[in-house]
């Protein structure tokens, strides 16, 4: 017998296995934090008084326990802001805001099978200046990426994987905050660009999505300003497309701000001298490393050990192939990445056919198989037996290894033929995989697919495996035995399902204004289907007809007629199928403001105008101004100071839907000792869409992360 030397080969790990520290941020389940944010506000070329500023701090939530002893305010998105007021601040005014607390990982253990988007979340489905979710190209890409998905979780996960792979991380774009269309076309950016593209893609499918800003510990080993996203799938689910975490989010993500658009995250207001400018400088640059966060009491999870690693064959001849499989049963919703690292050296005896790196979308209780097809080199030296370590490693899963032997002594190959019972079938149908064995009986023949594994003794004759595929679209199944692998493909479609995925409408509207209604419809299968959609509010309705496959969002605009609670409905009809979805909307009357009394008081050379305001309906964000001097107002008595003389008095307000109203009248402001005049009649209020904030002498609203990298 010929002597063969044994070669035990080294292997490349492509390896994430280290001691569990902050070098493994995805494993961090809790940590204590101290966040110190500092900076200064100054008036250039002048003085400032009555400074008021609001700035973000870490948010208290189910996954963040935050201690902050200062005064706070709440913005329109529900963010808690540190609020500081100084009547006579130094110039510049330096501040330092310190918060402490504990951050815990977010784990999505279950999601509802169906859900209705609450009306208050409808704005998270709308396009914005940088989130062009209504762009045809963005919508087309989203539909292509999510084709053959079975639910919104799978759609969201596929979009996160797509963005993570599609965009190239480039620090040179720090602080530029490109819009989604630009990112789609240029494929570059940092975390803000990743999040913006992901949110635009999600919203184009009608999935509510919003920005989250804060800090995170990067894979590069430093704390950074960071941006990620949340999507509403019956509850808010975190998605970080930059670091490819979804469903599960590690505890190094410190959340400070949420918003529909990646806009201003703080504001400052002050009285300043004529010609001066208000500037806000922050000592920490958001982007790159930051000293704002200190972490302690780190608690990390162990890597998941509960999975199985197996190989169809443990011994291969030169040129033989086999299937390596990992069996995973999900415990929650998350995206997991796994790599099969093969041995190197000695002529690379075993290589992976296709991608060594795999991404799997997990659900609780769902069993999946991650498969690699591997091949032994057929040009190896015949004087050696090669022992090749094969390593599976992952950020979430424990490293596992097995040895695959490659030997010139194994020369026999089996003879078999495999074929499919159907080249296409509907979801839920059983697939038959037939095979004929013509070699002598020896060993075990196996079937491997992403959702099933079967095995049987390799007995001469014609036999079959059967299983029910769970994945829509193209499915691949491998039949393998004794170093031979046959690959078969077929298509699974869901032909029967058509229906309303969700209905979104605002919670409030104002009588006489149009109400946006969005109906997202699914039409599964490859064949286009004719669908009719009717949307209604009370007695108002509109209909449309479309023929399509996949998903499509229908937008309606209906006039709010009458007041009070009214039903919003959508009705789908298609080939005898009828489906309805309902929601409620409160329609309020248009608010009106009037002045019932004007009086004056005198202090020095100034006159105080004292007004009594009456209101009907629910006016919001009221402002009153005399010759540009503006103060916030509420129904009742309001005072504003003014020099004497002829003045223009203005009142402006919003309704619950954000529509803008204003009225003006002339007013003579008397000096001390002059007779009190009677004001002229008010002009008819002017109504127009609200598109800007109110200005109090000098207002600064600057992004908190204006220079952020990630």
Beta strands, then each sheet from edge to edge (+ up, - down):
strand 1: 5-8
strand 2: 28-44
strand 3: 48-56
strand 4: 64-67
strand 5: 72-74
strand 6: 80-86
strand 7: 93-104
strand 8: 168-169
strand 9: 188-189
strand 10: 209-217
strand 11: 223-232
strand 12: 236-240
strand 13: 245-246
strand 14: 254-259
strand 15: 266-272
strand 16: 277-282
strand 17: 293-300
strand 18: 308-311
strand 19: 315-316
strand 20: 321-329
strand 21: 334-341
strand 22: 350-353
strand 23: 357-362
strand 24: 367-376
strand 25: 384-394
strand 26: 400-407
strand 27: 416-420
strand 28: 424-426
strand 29: 430-437
strand 30: 444-449
strand 31: 452-457
strand 32: 461-468
strand 33: 473-481
strand 34: 484-493
strand 35: 498-505
strand 36: 508-510
strand 37: 514-523
strand 38: 529-537
strand 39: 540-548
strand 40: 550-559
strand 41: 564-574
strand 42: 577-588
strand 43: 592-603
strand 44: 606-616
strand 45: 620-626
strand 46: 629-632
strand 47: 636-642
strand 48: 645-654
strand 49: 659-669
strand 50: 686-689
strand 51: 699-700
sheet 1: 1+ 25+ 21- 23+
sheet 2: 1+ 25+ 26- 19-
sheet 3: 4+ 7- 2+ 16-
sheet 4: 4+ 7- 2+ 17-
sheet 5: 5+ 6- 3+ 15- 51+
sheet 6: 8+ 9+
sheet 7: 13+ 12- 11+ 10- 14+
sheet 8: 18+ 20- 24+ 22-
sheet 9: 27+ 29- 32+
sheet 10: 28+ 34+ 33- 30+ 31-
sheet 11: 35+ 37- 40+
sheet 12: 36+ 42+ 41- 38+ 39-
sheet 13: 43+ 44- 47+
sheet 14: 46+ 45- 48+ 49- 50+
end
